């Protein structure tokens, strides 16, 4: 169990969430195929969010890995999955818009 620190200080402007999920699968915390086992002891913790400031004292996430090689692979994926910029980025709005005309509760015929 070790933290992964960014290669540079700044603000997280974008996260490739598919890559983060792939890091978990690579650790053994997810499946490539339905018959694959899942290791409940591995995964990610304390993952930073878009807009968070990070530096050499503030990790991107904590990696729970079965061995050093797995930790190194997951760390590399996390570092490349997070776009860190020196200036604070414009965060996307929490709500992008509202779908009009449907509540999702209508009965279908």
DSSP file (Angstrom, degrees, kcal/mol; ACC not computed):
  #  RESIDUE AA STRUCTURE BP1 BP2  ACC     N-H-->O    O-->H-N    N-H-->O    O-->H-N    TCO  KAPPA ALPHA  PHI   PSI    X-CA   Y-CA   Z-CA
    1    1 A X              0   0    0      0, 0.0     2,-0.3     0, 0.0    63,-0.2   0.000 360.0 360.0 360.0 113.2    0.0    0.0    0.0
    2    2 A X  E     -A   63   0A   0     61,-2.1    61,-3.1    69,-0.0     2,-0.1  -0.994 360.0-112.4-146.2 149.5    1.7    3.1   -1.2
    3    3 A X  E     -A   62   0A   0     -2,-0.3     2,-0.5    59,-0.3    59,-0.2  -0.422  21.0-138.4 -77.0 157.7    0.7    6.6   -2.5
    4    4 A X  E     -A   61   0A   0     57,-2.6    56,-3.4    -2,-0.1    57,-0.9  -0.983  20.2-159.3-115.7 122.2    1.2    7.7   -6.1
    5    5 A X        -     0   0    0     -2,-0.5    54,-0.1    54,-0.3    51,-0.1  -0.699  21.9-104.7-101.0 153.1    2.4   11.3   -6.5
    6    6 A X        -     0   0    0     49,-0.5    -1,-0.1    52,-0.5     3,-0.1  -0.318  19.7-127.0 -71.3 158.7    2.1   13.5   -9.6
    7    7 A X  S    S+     0   0    0      1,-0.1     2,-0.3    72,-0.1    -1,-0.1   0.673  95.6  21.3 -77.5 -17.5    5.2   14.1  -11.7
    8    8 A X  S    S-     0   0    0     47,-0.1     2,-0.2    77,-0.0    -1,-0.1  -0.986  85.2-109.7-146.5 153.3    4.5   17.9  -11.4
    9    9 A X        +     0   0    0     -2,-0.3     2,-0.3    -3,-0.1    46,-0.2  -0.518  66.3  85.7 -79.4 151.8    2.5   20.1   -9.0
   10   10 A X  E    S-C   54   0B   0     44,-2.5    44,-2.9    -2,-0.2     2,-0.4  -0.995  74.3 -45.7 158.4-151.3   -0.7   21.7  -10.1
   11   11 A X  E     -CD  53  85B   0     74,-3.2    74,-2.5    -2,-0.3     2,-0.6  -0.932  45.8-117.4-120.4 139.1   -4.4   21.1  -10.5
   12   12 A X  E     + D   0  84B   0     40,-2.6    39,-3.6    -2,-0.4    72,-0.2  -0.658  36.4 170.6 -75.9 118.3   -6.1   18.1  -11.9
   13   13 A X  E     +     0   0B   0     70,-3.4     2,-0.3    -2,-0.6    -1,-0.2   0.667  63.3   8.1-102.4 -22.5   -8.0   19.3  -15.0
   14   14 A X  E     - D   0  83B   0     69,-1.0    69,-2.8    35,-0.1     2,-0.4  -0.980  57.9-156.8-159.3 145.3   -9.2   16.0  -16.5
   15   15 A X  E     - D   0  82B   0     -2,-0.3     2,-1.4    67,-0.2    67,-0.2  -0.995  17.2-140.5-129.3 128.5   -9.2   12.3  -15.5
   16   16 A X     >  -     0   0    0     65,-2.6     4,-1.8    -2,-0.4     3,-0.3  -0.723  23.0-174.6 -83.0  93.3   -9.4    9.5  -17.9
   17   17 A X  H  > S+     0   0    0     -2,-1.4     4,-2.4     1,-0.2    -1,-0.2   0.797  78.6  59.3 -66.6 -29.1  -11.7    7.3  -15.9
   18   18 A X  H  > S+     0   0    0      2,-0.2     4,-2.2     1,-0.2    -1,-0.2   0.920 106.6  48.2 -63.3 -41.7  -11.5    4.4  -18.2
   19   19 A X  H  > S+     0   0    0     -3,-0.3     4,-1.9     2,-0.2    -2,-0.2   0.890 109.3  52.8 -65.3 -38.9   -7.8    4.3  -17.6
   20   20 A X  H  X S+     0   0    0     -4,-1.8     4,-1.6     1,-0.2    -2,-0.2   0.923 110.1  48.4 -62.2 -43.3   -8.3    4.5  -13.9
   21   21 A X  H  X S+     0   0    0     -4,-2.4     4,-2.2     1,-0.2    -2,-0.2   0.886 108.8  53.7 -62.4 -39.1  -10.7    1.5  -14.1
   22   22 A X  H  X S+     0   0    0     -4,-2.2     4,-2.7     1,-0.2    -1,-0.2   0.849 103.4  56.9 -64.1 -33.8   -8.1   -0.4  -16.2
   23   23 A X  H  X S+     0   0    0     -4,-1.9     4,-1.4     2,-0.2    -1,-0.2   0.904 107.1  48.8 -63.0 -40.4   -5.6    0.2  -13.5
   24   24 A X  H  X>S+     0   0    0     -4,-1.6     5,-2.5     2,-0.2     4,-0.8   0.925 111.9  48.1 -64.8 -44.6   -7.9   -1.5  -11.0
   25   25 A X  H ><5S+     0   0    0     -4,-2.2     3,-1.1     4,-0.3     5,-0.5   0.916 109.1  54.3 -61.5 -42.2   -8.4   -4.4  -13.3
   26   26 A X  H 3<5S+     0   0    0     -4,-2.7    -1,-0.2     1,-0.3    -2,-0.2   0.799 104.8  54.2 -62.3 -29.3   -4.6   -4.6  -13.9
   27   27 A X  H 3<5S-     0   0    0     -4,-1.4    39,-0.3    -3,-0.2    -1,-0.3   0.677 124.7-104.3 -75.4 -17.4   -4.1   -4.9  -10.1
   28   28 A X  T <<5S+     0   0    0     -3,-1.1    11,-3.0    -4,-0.8    -3,-0.2   0.484  92.0 116.8 103.7   7.1   -6.5   -7.8  -10.0
   29   29 A X  S   <S+     0   0    0     -5,-2.5     2,-0.3     9,-0.2    -4,-0.3   0.329  77.6  29.8 -89.9   7.5   -9.5   -5.9   -8.6
   30   30 A X  S    S-     0   0    0     -5,-0.5     2,-0.4    -6,-0.4     9,-0.1  -0.899  84.5-100.1-152.0 178.2  -11.6   -6.4  -11.6
   31   31 A X        -     0   0    0     -2,-0.3     3,-0.1     1,-0.1    -6,-0.1  -0.861  14.3-172.0-114.6 141.2  -12.2   -8.9  -14.4
   32   32 A X  S    S+     0   0    0     -2,-0.4     2,-0.3     1,-0.3    -1,-0.1   0.782  91.9  18.8 -84.7 -38.5  -11.1   -9.2  -18.0
   33   33 A X  S >  S-     0   0    0      4,-0.1     3,-1.8     1,-0.1    -1,-0.3  -0.909  87.3-109.6-130.0 157.3  -13.4  -12.2  -18.4
   34   34 A X  T 3  S+     0   0    0     -2,-0.3    -1,-0.1     1,-0.3    -3,-0.0   0.798 116.7  54.6 -57.8 -31.0  -16.3  -13.4  -16.3
   35   35 A X  T 3  S+     0   0    0      2,-0.0    -1,-0.3    -4,-0.0     2,-0.1   0.540  83.5 111.0 -84.4  -5.3  -14.3  -16.4  -15.1
   36   36 A X    <   -     0   0    0     -3,-1.8     2,-0.2     1,-0.1    -5,-0.0  -0.398  69.1-121.3 -68.2 144.1  -11.5  -14.3  -13.7
   37   37 A X        -     0   0    0     -2,-0.1     2,-0.5    -7,-0.0    -7,-0.2  -0.497  17.7-136.5 -80.0 155.4  -11.0  -14.1  -10.0
   38   38 A X        -     0   0    0     -2,-0.2     2,-0.8    -9,-0.1    -9,-0.2  -0.961   6.4-143.7-113.3 131.4  -11.1  -10.7   -8.1
   39   39 A X    >   -     0   0    0    -11,-3.0     3,-1.5    -2,-0.5    27,-0.0  -0.844   7.9-163.5 -93.6 109.5   -8.6  -10.0   -5.4
   40   40 A X  T 3  S+     0   0    0     -2,-0.8    -1,-0.1     1,-0.3   -11,-0.1   0.594  83.1  67.5 -71.3  -7.6  -10.4   -8.0   -2.7
   41   41 A X  T 3  S+     0   0    0    -13,-0.1     2,-0.3    -3,-0.0    -1,-0.3   0.547  92.9  69.4 -87.6  -7.7   -7.1   -6.8   -1.2
   42   42 A X    <   +     0   0    0     -3,-1.5     2,-0.3   -14,-0.1    23,-0.2  -0.727  60.9  85.0-111.7 160.9   -6.1   -4.7   -4.2
   43   43 A X  E     -B   64   0A   0     21,-2.2    21,-3.1    -2,-0.3     2,-0.3  -0.964  66.9 -61.0 150.5-163.3   -7.5   -1.4   -5.6
   44   44 A X  E     -B   63   0A   0     -2,-0.3     2,-0.3    19,-0.2    19,-0.2  -0.897  39.0-175.9-121.6 149.3   -7.3    2.3   -5.3
   45   45 A X  E     +B   62   0A   0     17,-2.2    17,-3.1    -2,-0.3    -2,-0.0  -0.965  62.0  18.1-141.0 154.5   -8.2    4.6   -2.4
   46   46 A X  S    S-     0   0    0     -2,-0.3     2,-0.3    15,-0.2    -1,-0.1   0.882  74.2-173.4  53.2  46.4   -8.3    8.3   -1.8
   47   47 A X        -     0   0    0     14,-0.1    14,-0.2    -3,-0.1    -1,-0.2  -0.560  20.5-125.4 -73.6 129.3   -8.4    9.2   -5.5
   48   48 A X        -     0   0    0     12,-2.7     2,-0.2    -2,-0.3    -1,-0.1  -0.312  24.2-133.7 -71.7 159.4   -8.2   12.9   -6.1
   49   49 A X    >   -     0   0    0      1,-0.1     3,-2.1     4,-0.1   -37,-0.3  -0.654  31.8 -74.9-113.1 166.5  -10.9   14.7   -8.2
   50   50 A X  T 3  S+     0   0    0      1,-0.3   -37,-0.2    -2,-0.2    -1,-0.1  -0.393 120.9  28.3 -57.7 133.0  -11.0   17.2  -11.0
   51   51 A X  T 3  S+     0   0    0    -39,-3.6    -1,-0.3     1,-0.3     2,-0.1   0.162  90.2 129.2  98.0 -17.1  -10.1   20.6   -9.6
   52   52 A X    <   -     0   0    0     -3,-2.1   -40,-2.6   -40,-0.1     2,-0.4  -0.435  58.0-126.3 -72.7 143.9   -8.0   19.3   -6.7
   53   53 A X  E     -C   11   0B   0    -42,-0.2     2,-0.3    -2,-0.1   -42,-0.2  -0.722  31.8-175.8 -84.9 138.9   -4.5   20.6   -6.2
   54   54 A X  E     +C   10   0B   0    -44,-2.9   -44,-2.5    -2,-0.4     2,-0.2  -0.962  12.0 151.3-135.1 153.2   -1.7   18.0   -6.0
   55   55 A X  B >   -E   58   0C   0      3,-0.9     3,-1.1    -2,-0.3   -49,-0.5  -0.855  64.5 -62.1-159.0-166.9    2.0   18.1   -5.4
   56   56 A X  T 3  S+     0   0    0      1,-0.3     3,-0.1    -2,-0.2   -51,-0.0   0.631 136.0  42.9 -67.5 -12.1    4.8   16.0   -4.0
   57   57 A X  T 3  S+     0   0    0      1,-0.2     2,-0.6     2,-0.0    -1,-0.3   0.481 107.6  64.8-106.8  -7.5    3.0   15.9   -0.6
   58   58 A X  B <  S-E   55   0C   0     -3,-1.1    -3,-0.9   -52,-0.1   -52,-0.5  -0.926  79.2-146.1-121.3 105.2   -0.5   15.3   -2.0
   59   59 A X        -     0   0    0     -2,-0.6   -54,-0.3   -54,-0.1     3,-0.1  -0.255  16.0-134.6 -72.8 156.7   -0.9   12.0   -3.8
   60   60 A X  S    S-     0   0    0    -56,-3.4   -12,-2.7     1,-0.3     2,-0.3   0.853  83.7 -33.9 -70.5 -37.5   -3.1   11.3   -6.8
   61   61 A X  E     -A    4   0A   0    -57,-0.9   -57,-2.6   -14,-0.2     2,-0.5  -0.964  60.2-102.7-170.2 169.4   -4.3    8.1   -5.1
   62   62 A X  E     -AB   3  45A   0    -17,-3.1   -17,-2.2    -2,-0.3     2,-0.5  -0.947  34.5-149.1-106.4 128.6   -3.3    5.3   -2.8
   63   63 A X  E     -AB   2  44A   0    -61,-3.1   -61,-2.1    -2,-0.5     2,-0.8  -0.875   7.8-161.4-104.4 126.2   -2.6    2.0   -4.6
   64   64 A X  E     + B   0  43A   0    -21,-3.1   -21,-2.2    -2,-0.5     2,-0.3  -0.914  28.6 169.5-101.6 106.0   -3.2   -1.3   -2.8
   65   65 A X        -     0   0    0     -2,-0.8     3,-0.1   -23,-0.2   -37,-0.1  -0.852  44.1-134.1-122.8 154.4   -1.1   -3.8   -4.9
   66   66 A X  S    S-     0   0    0     -2,-0.3     2,-0.3   -39,-0.3    -1,-0.1   0.741  89.1  -0.6 -76.2 -24.4   -0.1   -7.4   -4.4
   67   67 A X  S  > S-     0   0    0      1,-0.1     4,-2.0    -3,-0.0     5,-0.1  -0.957  79.2 -94.1-157.8 172.6    3.5   -6.7   -5.4
   68   68 A X  H  > S+     0   0    0     -2,-0.3     4,-2.7     1,-0.2     5,-0.2   0.881 118.7  54.0 -63.0 -41.7    5.9   -4.0   -6.5
   69   69 A X  H  > S+     0   0    0      1,-0.2     4,-2.2     2,-0.2    -1,-0.2   0.913 109.5  48.0 -61.4 -42.4    5.5   -4.6  -10.2
   70   70 A X  H  > S+     0   0    0      2,-0.2     4,-2.4     1,-0.2    -1,-0.2   0.898 111.5  51.0 -64.7 -40.0    1.7   -4.3  -10.0
   71   71 A X  H  X S+     0   0    0     -4,-2.0     4,-2.8     1,-0.2    -2,-0.2   0.927 109.5  50.2 -62.5 -44.3    2.1   -1.1   -8.0
   72   72 A X  H  X S+     0   0    0     -4,-2.7     4,-2.2     2,-0.2    -2,-0.2   0.903 111.3  48.1 -61.8 -42.4    4.5    0.4  -10.6
   73   73 A X  H  X S+     0   0    0     -4,-2.2     4,-2.0     2,-0.2    -1,-0.2   0.934 114.4  45.8 -63.4 -45.9    2.1   -0.5  -13.5
   74   74 A X  H  X S+     0   0    0     -4,-2.4     4,-2.6     1,-0.2    -2,-0.2   0.896 111.4  52.7 -65.0 -39.9   -0.9    1.1  -11.7
   75   75 A X  H  X S+     0   0    0     -4,-2.8     4,-2.6     1,-0.2    -1,-0.2   0.916 109.0  49.4 -61.6 -44.1    1.2    4.2  -10.7
   76   76 A X  H  X S+     0   0    0     -4,-2.2     4,-1.9     2,-0.2    -1,-0.2   0.904 111.6  49.1 -63.0 -41.4    2.2    4.8  -14.3
   77   77 A X  H  X S+     0   0    0     -4,-2.0     4,-1.8     2,-0.2    -2,-0.2   0.937 112.2  48.1 -64.5 -45.4   -1.4    4.4  -15.5
   78   78 A X  H  X S+     0   0    0     -4,-2.6     4,-1.0     1,-0.2    -2,-0.2   0.918 110.0  51.8 -61.8 -43.5   -2.7    6.9  -12.8
   79   79 A X  H  < S+     0   0    0     -4,-2.6     3,-0.2     1,-0.2    -1,-0.2   0.875 115.2  41.6 -62.5 -36.9    0.0    9.4  -13.6
   80   80 A X  H  < S+     0   0    0     -4,-1.9    -1,-0.2    -5,-0.2    -2,-0.2   0.722 109.0  60.3 -82.6 -20.0   -0.9    9.4  -17.3
   81   81 A X  H  < S+     0   0    0     -4,-1.8   -65,-2.6    -5,-0.2     2,-0.6   0.673  95.1  71.4 -79.9 -16.7   -4.6    9.3  -16.7
   82   82 A X  E  < S-D   15   0B   0     -4,-1.0     2,-0.8    -3,-0.2   -67,-0.2  -0.894  71.7-148.8-110.0 119.8   -4.6   12.6  -14.8
   83   83 A X  E     -D   14   0B   0    -69,-2.8   -70,-3.4    -2,-0.6   -69,-1.0  -0.759  20.1-168.9 -85.4 111.2   -4.1   15.8  -16.7
   84   84 A X  E     -D   12   0B   0     -2,-0.8     2,-0.3   -72,-0.2   -72,-0.2  -0.904   5.0-175.6-109.5 126.3   -2.3   18.2  -14.3
   85   85 A X  E     -D   11   0B   0    -74,-2.5   -74,-3.2    -2,-0.5     4,-0.1  -0.861  33.0-124.8-118.6 153.0   -1.9   21.8  -15.2
   86   86 A X  S    S+     0   0    0     -2,-0.3     2,-0.3   -76,-0.2    -1,-0.1   0.791  94.8  54.5 -68.3 -26.9   -0.1   24.6  -13.4
   87   87 A X  S    S-     0   0    0    -76,-0.1   -76,-0.3     1,-0.1    -2,-0.2  -0.779 100.2 -93.3-108.3 152.5   -3.2   26.8  -13.2
   88   88 A X        -     0   0    0     -2,-0.3     2,-0.2   -78,-0.1   -75,-0.1  -0.389  46.9-137.6 -60.5 136.5   -6.7   26.0  -11.8
   89   89 A X        -     0   0    0    -77,-0.2     2,-0.7    -4,-0.1    -1,-0.1  -0.509  21.6 -95.9 -95.0 161.4   -8.9   24.8  -14.7
   90   90 A X        -     0   0    0     -2,-0.2     2,-0.2     1,-0.0    -1,-0.1  -0.706  44.7-138.4 -75.0 119.2  -12.5   25.6  -15.4
   91   91 A X        -     0   0    0     -2,-0.7     3,-0.1     1,-0.1   -77,-0.0  -0.564  19.4-109.3 -80.1 143.1  -14.4   22.8  -13.9
   92   92 A X        -     0   0    0     -2,-0.2    -1,-0.1     1,-0.1     4,-0.0  -0.373  44.7 -93.3 -66.3 151.0  -17.4   21.4  -15.8
   93   93 A X        -     0   0    0      1,-0.1     3,-0.1     2,-0.1    -1,-0.1  -0.305  24.5-128.8 -64.5 150.6  -20.8   22.2  -14.4
   94   94 A X  S    S+     0   0    0      1,-0.2     2,-0.5    -3,-0.1    -1,-0.1   0.894 101.7  36.7 -66.5 -39.6  -22.3   19.7  -12.0
   95   95 A X        -     0   0    0      1,-0.1    -1,-0.2     3,-0.0     3,-0.1  -0.969  66.5-171.8-116.4 121.6  -25.5   19.7  -14.1
   96   96 A X        -     0   0    0     -2,-0.5     2,-0.3     1,-0.3    -1,-0.1   0.827  62.8 -45.4 -80.9 -33.1  -25.1   20.0  -17.8
   97   97 A X        -     0   0    0      2,-0.0     2,-0.4     0, 0.0    -1,-0.3  -0.978  53.4 -97.9 177.3 175.3  -28.8   20.4  -18.6
   98   98 A X        -     0   0    0     -2,-0.3     2,-0.6    -3,-0.1    -3,-0.0  -0.954  26.0-132.1-119.6 133.8  -32.3   19.2  -18.0
   99   99 A X        -     0   0    0     -2,-0.4     3,-0.5     3,-0.1     2,-0.2  -0.757  29.9-148.0 -84.2 120.0  -34.2   16.8  -20.2
  100  100 A X        +     0   0    0     -2,-0.6     3,-0.0     1,-0.2    -1,-0.0  -0.590  67.1  26.8 -89.6 149.0  -37.6   18.3  -20.8
  101  101 A X  S    S+     0   0    0     -2,-0.2     2,-0.3     1,-0.0    -1,-0.2   0.410 104.6  71.7  90.6  -1.9  -40.9   16.4  -21.3
  102  102 A X        -     0   0    0     -3,-0.5    -3,-0.1     1,-0.1    -1,-0.0  -0.976  43.4-175.3-149.6 132.7  -40.1   13.2  -19.4
  103  103 A X        -     0   0    0     -2,-0.3    -1,-0.1    -3,-0.0    -3,-0.0   0.532  49.8-120.2 -97.2  -9.5  -39.7   12.3  -15.8
  104  104 A X  S    S+     0   0    0      3,-0.0    -2,-0.0     1,-0.0     0, 0.0   0.421  97.0  90.5  84.5  -2.1  -38.7    8.8  -16.6
  105  105 A X        +     0   0    0      2,-0.1     2,-0.1     0, 0.0    -3,-0.0   0.348  52.7 123.1-108.1   5.1  -41.7    7.5  -14.6
  106  106 A X        -     0   0    0      1,-0.1     2,-0.4     0, 0.0    -4,-0.0  -0.367  67.0-114.1 -67.9 146.2  -44.2    7.3  -17.4
  107  107 A X        -     0   0    0     -2,-0.1     2,-0.3     2,-0.0    -1,-0.1  -0.662  28.9-138.5 -79.8 131.2  -45.9    4.0  -18.1
  108  108 A X              0   0    0     -2,-0.4    -1,-0.0     1,-0.1     0, 0.0  -0.709 360.0 360.0 -92.2 142.9  -44.9    2.6  -21.5
  109  109 A X              0   0    0     -2,-0.3    -1,-0.1     0, 0.0    -2,-0.0   0.405 360.0 360.0-103.0 360.0  -47.6    0.9  -23.6
